[in-house]
Amino acid sequence: MEQKHVSEGLKEKKLAEGALKTSFFGNWKPDNDSAAHHYEKAGQFFKLGKSYEESRSCYIEAAKYYNAARVLFSAGKCHEAAGVCSKELGRFEEAHNHIERAGDYYTQNGTASTAITCYSKGAEGLALKLPEKAAELYLRAGDLERDNDHAREAIKCFQGAKKIFARNKMYKECINAVQLSRELYEQMEQYEHIKKCNMCLVILHLARGDSVAAKQSISGDVSLVADQLIDAVENGDDETIRKLSSHGDIVYLDTEIAKIVKFLTQDGAANVPSSQRSKPSTTSSTTSDIFKSSSKKPGLNSQKNELFARPNKQNRDELFARSKPAGDSNRQELFSRPAVSQPVPHPPVSSDSNPFGEETSNPIEDSSVAADENSNSNPFAEEGNDNPFGEDDLEDLC
């Protein structure tokens, strides 16, 4: 599949080169629009084929011809894509340069929001390798947001730069970022955040070993903890500094700045550990370890470990049934049996309970017997006196 994308990229690259050729009977001028379009498609195909060097060169050519045609937005897109390719190749300086040029093209085109997004994404990608350059990109994005009267979004960008500066012990630049945030908070009249910014300035000045500038920062609205912290640092009172580091006015600051307090000395912050983003550990606690630490019944613990170690569903079901109490298993066994229809028991009938006993005659039974006897007698029979028309009567009638 990658080879297929590379071959498609080569075709597009040839088309771009053909669009730039001139002849007496063909194009008298190079077609910059077509060349830029084909170079951009070639860069996309090379990128899909993971041929990042060819992709980067094609994107740069496309940006050049887009710029010649004054299609600035597309030129910015090509430089942004070239920056991604440079990052994949491990050339972070080149990636930073491409991101800066892409942001400049977006700004010239009048699409500041796209430039801000480009700067923010580039800063996130370069924060670990080039922290100073990444913080500069955040500051650029913040300036654009502030120029467009987006104070809250600008503060977010300035805070991103502040965290990077504090994480890499660049306290002077971090102070500038905090001051930019404080100016915007003053415009918005967010006094609680202004108080936090002043506290951050006190800590950062103490981290640089400048207690005079820290005292000047107290002129604004700041917590009473700031005075105690400055006195403790000047007197070298490590016990007071350690207690103040757990105070609420300091704990609720940004983590990168709050942790500096524990390492403050008269000469500034010493031996502050770098807070680089730690990679996730490959070894994670398994479910059996969780059961080991949380289970109180050792008998069920081994069964649960065996339960989650076996991948077979039938084995797991058996272990579930084995680990349940006896009452639950009996109940499960009861409901798992097929239903068997049993005859409904009737109460025994005693001889004394029959209302039609031997002493009393049953009228229904007597009537049925009489009906049987009458059904057997022939009314026209020759024998018997039951014939109403006898022989004597017949003779009289004749």
KAQUI-V825356 format. One record per residue. N is the residue number from 1. RES is the residue in one letter. PSI is psi in radians with two decimals (999 if undefined). NEAR is the number of other C-alpha atoms within 12 Angstrom. Layout:
n | res | psi | near
N | RES | PSI | NEAR
N | RES | PSI | NEAR
This chain:
n | res | psi | near
1 | M | -0.71 | 12
2 | E | -0.67 | 16
3 | Q | -0.61 | 16
4 | K | -0.75 | 17
5 | H | -0.65 | 23
6 | V | -0.72 | 27
7 | S | -0.67 | 23
8 | E | -0.66 | 25
9 | G | -0.66 | 34
10 | L | -0.67 | 28
11 | K | -0.78 | 21
12 | E | -0.63 | 30
13 | K | -0.68 | 34
14 | K | -0.66 | 21
15 | L | -0.67 | 24
16 | A | -0.72 | 31
17 | E | -0.62 | 26
18 | G | -0.57 | 23
19 | A | -0.38 | 26
20 | L | -0.22 | 26
21 | K | 2.56 | 20
22 | T | 2.64 | 15
23 | S | 2.94 | 12
24 | F | -0.65 | 8
25 | F | -0.12 | 8
26 | G | -2.25 | 13
27 | N | 2.20 | 14
28 | W | -0.44 | 12
29 | K | 2.59 | 17
30 | P | 2.42 | 21
31 | D | 1.64 | 24
32 | N | -0.63 | 30
33 | D | -0.84 | 27
34 | S | -0.69 | 26
35 | A | -0.75 | 34
36 | A | -0.70 | 40
37 | H | -0.78 | 33
38 | H | -0.63 | 34
39 | Y | -0.67 | 43
40 | E | -0.75 | 42
41 | K | -0.65 | 34
42 | A | -0.72 | 40
43 | G | -0.68 | 44
44 | Q | -0.76 | 37
45 | F | -0.71 | 32
46 | F | -0.61 | 36
47 | K | -0.71 | 34
48 | L | -0.57 | 23
49 | G | 0.11 | 23
50 | K | 0.51 | 24
51 | S | 1.37 | 28
52 | Y | -0.54 | 31
53 | E | -0.83 | 28
54 | E | -0.67 | 31
55 | S | -0.77 | 39
56 | R | -0.78 | 38
57 | S | -0.67 | 29
58 | C | -0.68 | 40
59 | Y | -0.66 | 45
60 | I | -0.73 | 35
61 | E | -0.72 | 34
62 | A | -0.73 | 43
63 | A | -0.64 | 39
64 | K | -0.75 | 31
65 | Y | -0.50 | 34
66 | Y | -0.68 | 31
67 | N | -0.66 | 29
68 | A | -0.58 | 19
69 | A | 0.04 | 21
70 | R | 0.62 | 19
71 | V | 1.44 | 24
72 | L | -0.60 | 30
73 | F | -0.77 | 29
74 | S | -0.60 | 35
75 | A | -0.69 | 40
76 | G | -0.70 | 42
77 | K | -0.71 | 39
78 | C | -0.70 | 43
79 | H | -0.63 | 45
80 | E | -0.73 | 40
81 | A | -0.64 | 40
82 | A | -0.60 | 43
83 | G | -0.65 | 41
84 | V | -0.72 | 37
85 | C | -0.68 | 35
86 | S | -0.64 | 33
87 | K | -0.69 | 27
88 | E | -0.52 | 22
89 | L | -0.07 | 21
90 | G | 0.24 | 19
91 | R | 1.46 | 22
92 | F | -0.53 | 28
93 | E | -0.76 | 24
94 | E | -0.68 | 28
95 | A | -0.72 | 35
96 | H | -0.72 | 41
97 | N | -0.72 | 28
98 | H | -0.67 | 35
99 | I | -0.69 | 47
100 | E | -0.76 | 36
101 | R | -0.66 | 34
102 | A | -0.75 | 42
103 | G | -0.64 | 41
104 | D | -0.74 | 31
105 | Y | -0.73 | 33
106 | Y | -0.72 | 32
107 | T | -0.73 | 30
108 | Q | -0.56 | 22
109 | N | -0.25 | 22
110 | G | 0.17 | 18
111 | T | 1.36 | 24
112 | A | -0.58 | 29
113 | S | -0.67 | 26
114 | T | -0.64 | 28
115 | A | -0.70 | 37
116 | I | -0.75 | 38
117 | T | -0.70 | 30
118 | C | -0.79 | 40
119 | Y | -0.72 | 46
120 | S | -0.80 | 37
121 | K | -0.70 | 28
122 | G | -0.65 | 44
123 | A | -0.69 | 36
124 | E | -0.65 | 28
125 | G | -0.43 | 29
126 | L | 0.09 | 34
127 | A | -0.60 | 30
128 | L | -0.65 | 24
129 | K | -0.74 | 24
130 | L | 1.35 | 26
131 | P | -0.65 | 32
132 | E | -0.74 | 31
133 | K | -0.67 | 31
134 | A | -0.70 | 39
135 | A | -0.62 | 41
136 | E | -0.66 | 35
137 | L | -0.69 | 42
138 | Y | -0.72 | 44
139 | L | -0.66 | 38
140 | R | -0.78 | 35
141 | A | -0.69 | 42
142 | G | -0.67 | 38
143 | D | -0.71 | 33
144 | L | -0.70 | 34
145 | E | -0.68 | 31
146 | R | -0.64 | 28
147 | D | -0.50 | 18
148 | N | 0.23 | 19
149 | D | 0.63 | 16
150 | H | 1.42 | 22
151 | A | -0.78 | 28
152 | R | -0.73 | 23
153 | E | -0.61 | 28
154 | A | -0.68 | 34
155 | I | -0.69 | 36
156 | K | -0.72 | 28
157 | C | -0.73 | 38
158 | F | -0.65 | 42
159 | Q | -0.63 | 38
160 | G | -0.74 | 37
161 | A | -0.68 | 44
162 | K | -0.75 | 43
163 | K | -0.70 | 38
164 | I | -0.74 | 42
165 | F | -0.77 | 37
166 | A | -0.63 | 41
167 | R | -0.53 | 31
168 | N | 0.32 | 30
169 | K | 0.59 | 31
170 | M | 1.35 | 28
171 | Y | -0.57 | 34
172 | K | -0.83 | 24
173 | E | -0.58 | 30
174 | C | -0.63 | 38
175 | I | -0.71 | 37
176 | N | -0.71 | 27
177 | A | -0.68 | 38
178 | V | -0.69 | 43
179 | Q | -0.64 | 31
180 | L | -0.71 | 31
181 | S | -0.68 | 39
182 | R | -0.65 | 35
183 | E | -0.72 | 25
184 | L | -0.66 | 32
185 | Y | -0.60 | 28
186 | E | -0.64 | 22
187 | Q | -0.62 | 19
188 | M | -0.11 | 18
189 | E | 0.75 | 14
190 | Q | 1.51 | 19
191 | Y | -0.56 | 20
192 | E | -0.71 | 21
193 | H | -0.55 | 29
194 | I | -0.71 | 30
195 | K | -0.72 | 33
196 | K | -0.69 | 35
197 | C | -0.70 | 43
198 | N | -0.68 | 40
199 | M | -0.68 | 45
200 | C | -0.69 | 47
201 | L | -0.69 | 48
202 | V | -0.81 | 49
203 | I | -0.73 | 53
204 | L | -0.67 | 44
205 | H | -0.69 | 41
206 | L | -0.59 | 42
207 | A | -0.49 | 39
208 | R | -0.12 | 32
209 | G | 0.32 | 26
210 | D | 1.52 | 27
211 | S | -0.45 | 32
212 | V | -0.82 | 20
213 | A | -0.54 | 22
214 | A | -0.69 | 33
215 | K | -0.60 | 29
216 | Q | -0.47 | 21
217 | S | -0.34 | 33
218 | I | -0.17 | 30
219 | S | -0.46 | 19
220 | G | -2.88 | 23
221 | D | 1.98 | 24
222 | V | 2.79 | 29
223 | S | 2.73 | 30
224 | L | -0.31 | 23
225 | V | -0.46 | 31
226 | A | -0.75 | 39
227 | D | -0.77 | 27
228 | Q | -0.65 | 28
229 | L | -0.72 | 41
230 | I | -0.75 | 41
231 | D | -0.72 | 26
232 | A | -0.65 | 27
233 | V | -0.72 | 38
234 | E | -0.62 | 25
235 | N | -0.12 | 18
236 | G | 0.56 | 20
237 | D | 1.62 | 21
238 | D | -0.57 | 22
239 | E | -0.73 | 19
240 | T | -0.67 | 25
241 | I | -0.71 | 35
242 | R | -0.66 | 24
243 | K | -0.71 | 19
244 | L | -0.42 | 33
245 | S | -0.37 | 30
246 | S | 0.18 | 21
247 | H | 2.63 | 23
248 | G | -0.61 | 16
249 | D | -0.34 | 28
250 | I | -0.64 | 36
251 | V | -0.62 | 23
252 | Y | 0.16 | 21
253 | L | 3.14 | 29
254 | D | 2.52 | 26
255 | T | -0.67 | 22
256 | E | -0.50 | 35
257 | I | -0.63 | 46
258 | A | -0.59 | 35
259 | K | -0.23 | 34
260 | I | -0.50 | 40
261 | V | -0.65 | 46
262 | K | -0.36 | 35
263 | F | 0.31 | 31
264 | L | 2.39 | 41
265 | T | -3.10 | 34
266 | Q | -0.47 | 26
267 | D | 0.09 | 19
268 | G | -2.96 | 29
269 | A | 2.22 | 31
270 | A | 2.42 | 20
271 | N | 0.72 | 16
272 | V | 2.13 | 23
273 | P | 2.47 | 17
274 | S | 2.33 | 22
275 | S | 1.03 | 20
276 | Q | 2.64 | 18
277 | R | 2.10 | 13
278 | S | 2.46 | 9
279 | K | 2.59 | 9
280 | P | 2.38 | 7
281 | S | 2.52 | 7
282 | T | -0.53 | 8
283 | T | 2.12 | 7
284 | S | 2.69 | 10
285 | S | 2.24 | 12
286 | T | 3.01 | 14
287 | T | -0.57 | 18
288 | S | -0.62 | 22
289 | D | -0.64 | 18
290 | I | -0.73 | 16
291 | F | -0.57 | 23
292 | K | -0.65 | 21
293 | S | -0.45 | 15
294 | S | -0.36 | 14
295 | S | 2.51 | 18
296 | K | -0.35 | 12
297 | K | 1.95 | 14
298 | P | -0.45 | 15
299 | G | -0.74 | 17
300 | L | -0.36 | 23
301 | N | -0.82 | 23
302 | S | -0.62 | 21
303 | Q | -0.66 | 27
304 | K | -0.64 | 31
305 | N | -0.76 | 26
306 | E | -0.59 | 26
307 | L | -0.84 | 26
308 | F | -0.17 | 23
309 | A | -0.41 | 18
310 | R | 2.27 | 17
311 | P | -0.22 | 13
312 | N | 2.28 | 13
313 | K | -0.65 | 13
314 | Q | -0.70 | 12
315 | N | -0.66 | 18
316 | R | -0.72 | 20
317 | D | -0.68 | 19
318 | E | -0.69 | 18
319 | L | -0.60 | 26
320 | F | -0.81 | 22
321 | A | -0.58 | 23
322 | R | -0.56 | 23
323 | S | -0.15 | 24
324 | K | 2.73 | 19
325 | P | 2.96 | 15
326 | A | -0.65 | 12
327 | G | -0.70 | 13
328 | D | -0.67 | 15
329 | S | -0.68 | 18
330 | N | -0.68 | 15
331 | R | -0.71 | 14
332 | Q | -0.68 | 16
333 | E | -0.62 | 13
334 | L | -0.79 | 13
335 | F | -0.28 | 12
336 | S | -0.31 | 10
337 | R | 2.55 | 10
338 | P | 2.55 | 8
339 | A | 2.27 | 8
340 | V | 2.18 | 8
341 | S | 2.17 | 6
342 | Q | 2.56 | 6
343 | P | 2.52 | 6
344 | V | 2.18 | 6
345 | P | 2.41 | 6
346 | H | 2.60 | 6
347 | P | 2.49 | 7
348 | P | 2.47 | 8
349 | V | 2.10 | 9
350 | S | 2.77 | 9
351 | S | -0.47 | 10
352 | D | -0.29 | 11
353 | S | -0.15 | 10
354 | N | 2.06 | 13
355 | P | -0.32 | 14
356 | F | 1.30 | 15
357 | G | -2.86 | 14
358 | E | -0.57 | 10
359 | E | -0.62 | 9
360 | T | 2.44 | 12
361 | S | 2.54 | 14
362 | N | 2.07 | 15
363 | P | -0.58 | 13
364 | I | -0.70 | 12
365 | E | -0.67 | 14
366 | D | -0.70 | 14
367 | S | -0.60 | 13
368 | S | -0.61 | 13
369 | V | -0.69 | 15
370 | A | -0.64 | 14
371 | A | -0.60 | 13
372 | D | -0.67 | 12
373 | E | -0.70 | 12
374 | N | -0.56 | 13
375 | S | -0.46 | 11
376 | N | -0.32 | 12
377 | S | 2.31 | 17
378 | N | 2.11 | 14
379 | P | -0.33 | 16
380 | F | 0.56 | 14
381 | A | 2.70 | 14
382 | E | -0.60 | 14
383 | E | 2.67 | 12
384 | G | 2.79 | 13
385 | N | 0.21 | 14
386 | D | -0.24 | 14
387 | N | 2.05 | 17
388 | P | -0.38 | 14
389 | F | 1.47 | 17
390 | G | -3.09 | 18
391 | E | -0.63 | 14
392 | D | -0.73 | 11
393 | D | -0.63 | 11
394 | L | -0.67 | 11
395 | E | -0.70 | 9
396 | D | -0.64 | 9
397 | L | -0.66 | 9
398 | C | 999 | 7
